[in-house]
Amino acid sequence: MELASARLLRGQIPWRGLLLTASLLTYWSPLTTAQVTVDAVPPNVVEENSVLLLAHNMPQEFQVFYWYKGTTPNLDSEIARYIRSDNVHQTGPAYSGRETIYSNGSLFFQNVTKKDEGAYTLTVIDQQFNPIQTSVQFRVY
């Protein structure tokens, strides 16, 4: 076969070399991080029962994360925050005493009431101080 043994002219790239380079670049490239999401478990809850706002794909390294009531984070709607460097959680003005915040990003509600129904926002501040935000909602019957 002439193609495999033919000498390359200056500036030409053999297909095998190109495929090998593409394969190595794909292998060495860091994987893109999955987007942070939250699921309400269960999404529909009966009053006086519990619901878990389960966080997925949290960054391995983060500075802090916050939970807010509603879709627009502000100081008055902050339920709680978790500060990774101190391994401590702090409650905010919207904390009712029935919420438990976990270091994996999740938020647990006990004895939910109709007033708890609605949207909640998780804001994560990563190592480069970039905010990552996602919201979830659940219904109370």
Summary of the structure (lengths in Angstrom):
residues: 141
radius of gyration: 24.0
end to end distance: 74.7
largest distance: 78.4
contacts: 349
relative contact order: 0.21
helix: 17%
strand: 40%
